[in-house]
Amino acid sequence: MDQMVLSVVHLCFILGIGFYFITAMQWYSYRLERIFFHYNRYDWHLYFFALPLMGYYFLEGIFLYAFVALFLALLFVWQKKMDKKLVWTARVKRFFLFLVLATLFQDLLCLMLASCFKLGIIIPLAVAQCASMVYEKILFEGFKKEAQHRLMNNPKLKVVAITASYGKTSIKNFLAQILSSQLKVYKTPRSVNTLGGIIKDINESLPDVCDVYIVEAGARMRGDIDEIARLVHPHIAVVGCIGEQHIEYFKTLENIRNTKMEMINSTRLEKAFVHESANIKPTSMILSFGSELSDIEASLQGLSFSMMLDGVKEHFTCKLLGAFNAINIAAAIHVARALGLELPVIKEAVANLQGVEHRLQKIEAGGKLIIDDSYNGNLEGMLSSYDLVATHVGRKVIITPGIVESSEEANAALAQKIDAVFDLVILTGKANVEILDLHVKKAQKIILSDKSKLQETLAEQTHAGDVILFSNDAPNFI
């Protein structure tokens, strides 16, 4: 009976450890090295992995049972508070199947040999992870071949691939809106920009009848963009602004630049539009853009700018917010012209552009002007949004975690600008709170360690006539 109870307790405990492990893996794109070397909350490794393992191996009897029950209760409370919970995908379900099978096999073996002091945790977890990696790799290669077959056997389909340190989702959405006035367009949904996500999108959602497929490509390490480029082989490549996003992974700006430039590794490349921040040497195929922009004017009513096109200064207006959107729209204009759209058609489409959700999205509620810029996470874009808010005549409030996965210098510059513009600063997250707190000196500050209290705080601290800017966002695990 005691052995049966111990086996049940052991299984429950290892499923709890496995739950924390696979949640962390899913957050970091199933890259084991990232949860070891680039994790943002190492204290959680201590609370939900290291200390529980120590307690499990050192406690006995009723103390062990109580400890496991406490661990599972704390794990339950922790995941309930998460704003990015575990998604029970087929991959996650297969991992737990491997984990249960590995655990039961080990327990049965120990029972038969009667030689185990205590049923192990690490070995079943390692076996489940290895089995999952092998199985997923086999599935992945099959799905990849299917996606390549679909793309390469549709000769009429034009593929446009877009990458950048920031702004790539906006470029994708603006381009899709402009092209849709004349062509049948499909784009990768939301912020899907990894190799696996793109493969899944091609196999499951790409229409059979389509003129243009717009692919957004993201990266966390050298070679990520190259893999995507060699999967989709774009006819037109766009490399947007290069900046310090994800600098902790790439170490240098040069590494980021070289990774983004992998986008031109296509056997079908016809044109590439590369932002001037990449410092490339233009050719007949690879064109630099950015310097042709001028007369950029942004307010809370909209955006206007000019572009030199074929030696003629052309003027564009739209209802979008933010001066930084001019460069994103410019990239979309260049691609639209390369695909044959006439300038009058493009101008009309630009004038009717709709904003991207959570990117300087304007909302009015209860007499307050709310600007949702929670998907904008780069220094240039965030600073530009602060200049926009500075034109408001009333009280200015900001909610921000700072710039995630960037340098202390960038966050210090951000904090100094925040201090110059805003009256009330609400800091969220843990990653940048110290550096932001240090440099925000004049404005009233509130530090929220628990984002669940944000709504209550805003109700108490803000009033009609205020402008409230949600500047970037970060899930709890960051």
C-alpha positions as CSV (number, residue, x, y, z in Angstrom):
1,M,0.0,0.0,0.0
2,D,2.8,2.4,0.9
3,Q,4.5,1.7,-2.4
4,M,1.3,2.4,-4.3
5,V,0.8,5.7,-2.5
6,L,4.4,6.7,-3.2
7,S,4.0,5.9,-6.9
8,V,0.9,8.1,-7.1
9,V,2.6,10.9,-5.3
10,H,5.6,10.5,-7.5
11,L,3.5,10.6,-10.7
12,C,1.7,13.7,-9.5
13,F,4.9,15.4,-8.6
14,I,6.6,14.7,-11.9
15,L,3.6,15.9,-13.8
16,G,3.8,19.1,-11.9
17,I,7.5,19.5,-12.7
18,G,6.8,18.6,-16.3
19,F,4.0,21.2,-16.4
20,Y,6.4,24.0,-15.4
21,F,9.1,22.7,-17.8
22,I,6.9,22.5,-20.9
23,T,5.3,25.9,-20.1
24,A,8.8,27.5,-20.0
25,M,9.7,25.6,-23.2
26,Q,6.6,26.9,-25.0
27,W,7.3,30.5,-23.9
28,Y,10.7,30.2,-25.5
29,S,9.8,28.4,-28.7
30,Y,10.9,25.0,-27.4
31,R,14.5,26.0,-27.4
32,L,16.2,24.3,-24.4
33,E,19.2,26.6,-24.5
34,R,17.0,29.6,-24.1
35,I,15.4,28.5,-20.8
36,F,18.9,27.8,-19.5
37,F,20.7,31.0,-20.8
38,H,18.1,33.6,-21.7
39,Y,15.3,33.1,-19.2
40,N,13.9,36.2,-17.7
41,R,12.7,34.8,-14.4
42,Y,15.4,32.5,-13.0
43,D,13.7,32.8,-9.6
44,W,10.9,30.7,-11.0
45,H,13.4,28.0,-11.8
46,L,14.3,28.0,-8.1
47,Y,10.7,28.0,-6.8
48,F,9.2,25.5,-9.3
49,F,12.1,23.3,-10.2
50,A,15.3,23.3,-7.9
51,L,13.7,23.7,-4.5
52,P,10.8,21.2,-5.2
53,L,13.4,18.6,-6.4
54,M,15.4,19.1,-3.2
55,G,12.3,18.7,-1.1
56,Y,11.2,15.6,-2.9
57,Y,14.6,13.9,-2.5
58,F,15.1,14.8,1.2
59,L,11.7,14.4,2.7
60,E,10.0,11.2,3.7
61,G,6.5,9.9,4.5
62,I,3.8,12.3,5.5
63,F,6.1,15.2,5.1
64,L,6.8,14.3,1.5
65,Y,3.1,14.0,0.7
66,A,2.3,17.3,2.3
67,F,5.3,18.9,0.4
68,V,4.1,17.6,-2.9
69,A,0.5,18.8,-2.2
70,L,1.9,22.3,-1.3
71,F,4.0,22.4,-4.5
72,L,1.1,21.4,-6.7
73,A,-1.1,24.0,-5.0
74,L,1.5,26.8,-5.5
75,L,2.0,25.7,-9.1
76,F,-1.8,26.0,-9.7
77,V,-1.9,29.5,-8.2
78,W,1.1,30.5,-10.2
79,Q,-0.4,29.4,-13.5
80,K,-3.7,31.0,-12.7
81,K,-2.0,34.4,-12.5
82,M,-0.1,34.0,-15.8
83,D,-1.3,36.2,-18.6
84,K,0.3,33.8,-21.1
85,K,-0.9,30.3,-20.0
86,L,0.2,27.0,-21.4
87,V,-1.5,26.3,-24.7
88,W,-2.5,22.6,-24.9
89,T,-1.2,21.9,-28.4
90,A,-0.8,18.5,-29.9
91,R,3.0,18.8,-29.2
92,V,2.3,19.5,-25.5
93,K,-0.1,16.6,-25.2
94,R,2.5,14.3,-26.8
95,F,5.2,15.5,-24.3
96,F,3.0,14.5,-21.4
97,L,2.2,11.1,-23.0
98,F,6.0,10.5,-23.3
99,L,6.5,11.7,-19.7
100,V,3.8,9.4,-18.3
101,L,5.1,6.4,-20.2
102,A,8.7,7.1,-19.2
103,T,7.6,7.5,-15.5
104,L,5.5,4.3,-15.5
105,F,8.3,2.3,-17.1
106,Q,10.8,3.5,-14.6
107,D,8.5,2.9,-11.6
108,L,7.7,-0.6,-12.9
109,L,11.4,-1.4,-13.3
110,C,12.2,-0.1,-9.8
111,L,9.4,-2.2,-8.4
112,M,10.6,-5.4,-10.2
113,L,14.2,-4.8,-9.1
114,A,13.3,-3.5,-5.6
115,S,16.5,-1.5,-5.7
116,C,15.4,2.1,-5.9
117,F,15.8,4.3,-2.8
118,K,13.4,6.8,-4.3
119,L,11.7,7.0,-7.7
120,G,13.6,9.4,-10.0
121,I,12.4,12.6,-11.5
122,I,15.2,13.8,-13.8
123,I,15.6,10.6,-15.9
124,P,11.9,10.3,-17.0
125,L,11.9,14.1,-17.7
126,A,15.0,13.8,-19.8
127,V,13.7,10.7,-21.6
128,A,10.4,12.5,-22.4
129,Q,12.2,15.6,-23.7
130,C,14.5,13.5,-25.9
131,A,11.6,11.4,-27.2
132,S,9.6,14.6,-27.9
133,M,12.4,16.3,-29.7
134,V,13.0,13.3,-32.0
135,Y,9.3,12.8,-32.7
136,E,8.7,16.5,-33.4
137,K,11.7,16.7,-35.7
138,I,10.4,13.8,-37.8
139,L,6.9,15.5,-38.0
140,F,8.5,18.8,-38.7
141,E,10.5,17.6,-41.7
142,G,7.3,16.1,-43.2
143,F,5.3,19.3,-42.7
144,K,8.2,21.3,-44.1
145,K,8.4,19.3,-47.3
146,E,4.6,19.6,-47.7
147,A,4.8,23.4,-47.3
148,Q,7.7,23.7,-49.9
149,H,5.7,21.6,-52.3
150,R,2.6,23.9,-52.0
151,L,4.7,27.0,-52.6
152,M,6.9,25.8,-55.4
153,N,4.0,24.2,-57.3
154,N,2.1,27.4,-57.6
155,P,4.1,29.4,-60.2
156,K,1.6,32.3,-60.3
157,L,1.9,33.0,-56.6
158,K,4.2,35.9,-55.7
159,V,5.9,35.7,-52.3
160,V,6.8,38.8,-50.3
161,A,8.9,38.2,-47.2
162,I,9.4,40.9,-44.6
163,T,11.8,41.1,-41.7
164,A,13.1,43.9,-39.4
165,S,14.1,44.5,-35.8
166,Y,10.8,46.3,-35.4
167,G,7.9,47.3,-37.6
168,K,7.6,44.1,-39.7
169,T,4.1,43.3,-38.6
170,S,3.0,46.9,-39.4
171,I,4.6,46.7,-42.9
172,K,2.9,43.4,-43.5
173,N,-0.5,44.7,-42.6
174,F,-0.1,48.0,-44.5
175,L,1.1,46.2,-47.6
176,A,-1.8,43.7,-47.4
177,Q,-4.3,46.5,-47.2
178,I,-2.7,48.4,-50.2
179,L,-2.4,45.3,-52.4
180,S,-5.9,44.1,-51.6
181,S,-7.4,46.9,-53.7
182,Q,-6.2,45.2,-56.9
183,L,-5.0,41.7,-56.0
184,K,-5.9,38.6,-54.0
185,V,-3.7,38.7,-50.9
186,Y,-3.0,36.4,-48.0
187,K,-0.6,37.2,-45.1
188,T,0.7,35.3,-42.1
189,P,-1.8,36.0,-39.3
190,R,-1.2,38.1,-36.2
191,S,2.6,38.0,-35.3
192,V,3.3,34.5,-36.7
193,N,6.9,34.8,-37.8
194,T,8.8,31.6,-36.9
195,L,9.7,28.8,-39.3
196,G,7.3,26.4,-37.6
197,G,4.5,28.9,-37.5
198,I,4.9,29.7,-41.2
199,I,5.0,26.1,-42.2
200,K,1.8,25.5,-40.3
201,D,0.2,28.6,-41.9
202,I,1.1,27.4,-45.4
203,N,-0.2,23.9,-44.9
204,E,-3.4,24.8,-43.2
205,S,-4.4,28.3,-44.3
206,L,-2.8,29.5,-47.5
207,P,-5.6,29.7,-50.2
208,D,-5.3,27.7,-53.4
209,V,-6.2,30.8,-55.3
210,C,-4.0,33.7,-54.3
211,D,-1.9,36.3,-56.1
212,V,0.4,37.4,-53.3
213,Y,1.5,35.7,-50.1
214,I,3.1,38.0,-47.5
215,V,5.3,36.3,-45.0
216,E,6.6,38.0,-41.8
217,A,10.0,36.5,-40.6
218,G,11.4,36.9,-37.1
219,A,14.7,35.7,-35.5
220,R,16.3,34.9,-32.2
221,M,19.6,33.6,-33.6
222,R,21.8,33.5,-36.7
223,G,20.3,31.3,-39.4
224,D,16.6,31.7,-38.4
225,I,15.9,34.1,-41.3
226,D,17.9,32.0,-43.7
227,E,15.7,29.0,-42.9
228,I,12.6,30.9,-43.6
229,A,14.1,32.5,-46.8
230,R,15.0,29.0,-48.1
231,L,11.6,27.7,-47.3
232,V,9.5,30.4,-49.0
233,H,12.1,31.7,-51.6
234,P,10.6,35.2,-51.8
235,H,10.3,37.1,-55.1
236,I,10.4,40.3,-53.1
237,A,12.3,40.7,-49.8
238,V,11.9,43.6,-47.4
239,V,14.5,44.3,-44.6
240,G,13.1,47.1,-42.4
241,C,14.7,49.1,-39.7
242,I,17.7,47.5,-37.9
243,G,18.0,48.1,-34.1
244,E,18.9,46.6,-30.8
245,Q,15.8,44.4,-30.4
246,H,16.9,40.9,-29.0
247,I,20.5,42.2,-28.5
248,E,20.9,39.7,-25.7
249,Y,20.7,36.9,-28.2
250,F,22.8,38.4,-31.0
251,K,25.3,40.2,-28.8
252,T,26.1,42.9,-31.5
253,L,24.2,45.1,-33.9
254,E,26.3,43.7,-36.7
255,N,25.0,40.2,-35.9
256,I,21.5,41.4,-36.0
257,R,22.1,43.2,-39.3
258,N,23.7,40.1,-40.9
259,T,20.8,37.9,-39.7
260,K,18.2,40.2,-41.2
261,M,20.1,40.3,-44.5
262,E,19.7,36.5,-44.7
263,M,16.3,37.3,-46.2
264,I,17.8,37.8,-49.6
265,N,18.9,34.1,-49.8
266,S,16.3,33.2,-52.3
267,T,16.6,31.5,-55.7
268,R,13.6,33.5,-57.0
269,L,14.6,37.0,-55.7
270,E,13.5,39.8,-58.1
271,K,13.8,42.8,-55.8
272,A,14.9,43.5,-52.2
273,F,14.1,46.7,-50.4
274,V,16.5,47.3,-47.5
275,H,16.3,50.1,-45.0
276,E,19.3,52.4,-44.9
277,S,20.1,51.4,-41.3
278,A,21.5,48.2,-42.8
279,N,24.2,50.2,-44.6
280,I,24.1,48.0,-47.8
281,K,25.5,48.9,-51.1
282,P,22.6,49.2,-53.5
283,T,22.5,47.1,-56.7
284,S,20.0,46.8,-59.6
285,M,18.2,44.2,-57.5
286,I,18.8,45.4,-53.9
287,L,17.5,48.9,-53.2
288,S,18.0,51.1,-50.1
289,F,15.0,53.0,-48.8
290,G,14.4,55.6,-46.1
291,S,16.3,58.6,-47.3
292,E,13.5,59.4,-49.8
293,L,11.1,60.4,-47.0
294,S,10.6,64.0,-46.0
295,D,8.0,66.4,-44.6
296,I,6.8,63.9,-42.0
297,E,4.1,65.4,-39.8
298,A,2.3,63.4,-37.1
299,S,-0.4,64.5,-34.6
300,L,-3.3,62.9,-32.7
301,Q,-5.4,63.4,-35.9
302,G,-3.2,61.6,-38.4
303,L,0.0,61.4,-40.4
304,S,1.4,63.0,-43.6
305,F,4.7,62.6,-45.4
306,S,6.4,63.0,-48.8
307,M,8.4,60.5,-50.8
308,M,10.8,61.0,-53.8
309,L,9.6,58.5,-56.4
310,D,11.2,58.5,-59.9
311,G,12.5,62.0,-59.3
312,V,9.1,63.4,-58.3
313,K,8.1,64.4,-54.8
314,E,4.8,62.6,-54.0
315,H,2.7,63.5,-50.9
316,F,0.7,60.9,-48.8
317,T,-1.7,61.3,-46.0
318,C,-3.5,58.8,-43.7
319,K,-5.3,58.6,-40.4
320,L,-2.7,56.5,-38.7
321,L,-0.9,57.8,-35.6
322,G,2.9,58.0,-35.1
323,A,5.7,59.5,-37.2
324,F,7.5,56.1,-37.3
325,N,4.7,54.7,-39.4
326,A,5.9,56.7,-42.3
327,I,8.9,54.4,-42.9
328,N,6.6,51.3,-42.6
329,I,4.2,52.7,-45.1
330,A,7.1,53.7,-47.4
331,A,8.3,50.1,-47.5
332,A,4.8,48.9,-48.4
333,I,4.5,51.6,-51.2
334,H,7.8,50.4,-52.7
335,V,6.6,46.8,-52.8
336,A,3.2,47.7,-54.2
337,R,4.9,49.6,-57.1
338,A,7.2,46.6,-57.7
339,L,4.1,44.5,-58.0
340,G,2.6,46.8,-60.6
341,L,0.1,49.0,-58.7
342,E,-0.3,52.5,-60.1
343,L,0.5,55.5,-57.9
344,P,-3.0,56.9,-57.7
345,V,-4.3,53.5,-56.5
346,I,-1.6,53.4,-53.9
347,K,-2.3,56.9,-52.7
348,E,-6.0,56.2,-52.2
349,A,-5.2,52.9,-50.4
350,V,-2.7,54.7,-48.1
351,A,-5.3,57.3,-47.3
352,N,-7.7,54.6,-46.2
353,L,-5.2,52.5,-44.2
354,Q,-6.5,51.1,-40.9
355,G,-4.3,50.9,-37.9
356,V,-2.8,47.6,-36.6
357,E,-4.4,46.4,-33.4
358,H,-2.4,47.4,-30.3
359,R,-0.2,49.7,-32.3
360,L,-1.1,53.3,-31.5
361,Q,-4.8,52.3,-31.5
362,K,-6.9,55.3,-30.3
363,I,-9.8,54.6,-27.9
364,E,-12.0,57.1,-26.1
365,A,-13.7,55.9,-22.9
366,G,-15.2,57.8,-19.9
367,G,-13.7,61.1,-21.1
368,K,-10.2,59.6,-21.2
369,L,-8.2,59.2,-24.4
370,I,-6.5,55.8,-24.3
371,I,-3.8,55.0,-26.8
372,D,-3.0,51.3,-27.0
373,D,0.6,50.9,-28.2
374,S,1.2,47.7,-26.3
375,Y,2.7,45.9,-29.3
376,N,5.3,48.6,-30.0
377,G,8.6,47.5,-28.3
378,N,11.5,49.4,-29.8
379,L,13.2,52.6,-28.7
380,E,12.6,54.7,-31.8
381,G,8.9,53.8,-32.1
382,M,8.3,54.3,-28.3
383,L,10.0,57.7,-28.3
384,S,8.0,58.7,-31.3
385,S,4.8,57.8,-29.5
386,Y,5.9,60.0,-26.6
387,D,6.3,62.9,-28.9
388,L,2.8,62.3,-30.1
389,V,1.4,62.2,-26.5
390,A,3.3,65.4,-25.7
391,T,0.9,67.3,-27.9
392,H,-2.0,66.5,-25.6
393,V,-3.0,69.5,-23.4
394,G,-4.2,67.5,-20.5
395,R,-2.6,65.1,-17.9
396,K,-0.4,62.4,-19.4
397,V,-0.2,58.8,-18.0
398,I,1.9,55.9,-19.2
399,I,1.9,52.2,-18.4
400,T,5.1,50.4,-19.5
401,P,7.6,47.6,-18.8
402,G,10.3,49.5,-20.8
403,I,12.0,47.9,-23.7
404,V,12.2,44.1,-23.4
405,E,15.3,42.2,-24.6
406,S,17.3,45.4,-25.1
407,S,20.2,47.3,-23.4
408,E,20.3,49.3,-20.2
409,E,21.4,52.3,-22.2
410,A,18.2,52.1,-24.4
411,N,16.0,51.8,-21.3
412,A,17.8,54.7,-19.6
413,A,17.2,56.9,-22.7
414,L,13.5,55.8,-22.7
415,A,13.1,56.6,-19.0
416,Q,14.5,60.1,-19.4
417,K,12.1,60.8,-22.2
418,I,9.2,59.4,-20.1
419,D,10.2,61.7,-17.2
420,A,10.1,64.7,-19.6
421,V,6.7,64.0,-21.0
422,F,4.5,62.2,-18.5
423,D,2.8,63.2,-15.2
424,L,2.1,59.7,-13.9
425,V,4.3,56.7,-14.7
426,I,3.1,53.1,-14.0
427,L,6.0,50.6,-14.3
428,T,5.1,46.9,-14.8
429,G,7.3,43.8,-15.0
430,K,10.6,43.1,-13.3
431,A,13.2,43.1,-16.1
432,N,13.6,46.9,-16.4
433,V,12.0,48.3,-13.3
434,E,15.3,49.2,-11.5
435,I,16.8,51.2,-14.4
436,L,13.4,52.9,-15.2
437,D,12.9,53.8,-11.5
438,L,16.4,55.3,-11.3
439,H,15.9,57.6,-14.3
440,V,12.3,58.7,-13.8
441,K,12.7,61.4,-11.2
442,K,10.1,64.2,-11.6
443,A,7.0,62.2,-12.5
444,Q,4.7,60.5,-10.0
445,K,5.6,56.7,-10.1
446,I,3.7,53.6,-9.3
447,I,5.5,50.2,-9.5
448,L,3.1,47.3,-10.2
449,S,4.6,43.8,-9.6
450,D,1.1,42.3,-10.2
451,K,-0.5,43.4,-13.4
452,S,-3.9,42.1,-12.2
453,K,-4.1,45.3,-10.1
454,L,-3.7,47.5,-13.1
455,Q,-7.4,48.1,-13.8
456,E,-8.0,49.1,-10.2
457,T,-5.0,51.4,-10.1
458,L,-6.1,53.2,-13.3
459,A,-9.6,53.6,-11.9
460,E,-8.2,55.3,-8.8
461,Q,-5.4,57.3,-10.4
462,T,-6.8,58.6,-13.7
463,H,-9.5,61.1,-14.5
464,A,-11.5,62.5,-17.4
465,G,-9.3,64.5,-19.7
466,D,-6.2,62.3,-19.2
467,V,-4.4,60.7,-22.1
468,I,-3.3,57.1,-21.1
469,L,-0.6,55.4,-23.2
470,F,-0.1,51.7,-23.0
471,S,3.6,51.6,-24.1
472,N,4.8,48.1,-24.9
473,D,3.7,45.1,-22.9
474,A,5.4,42.1,-21.5
475,P,3.9,38.8,-20.3
476,N,4.5,37.8,-16.6
477,F,7.4,35.5,-17.5
478,I,9.4,38.6,-18.6
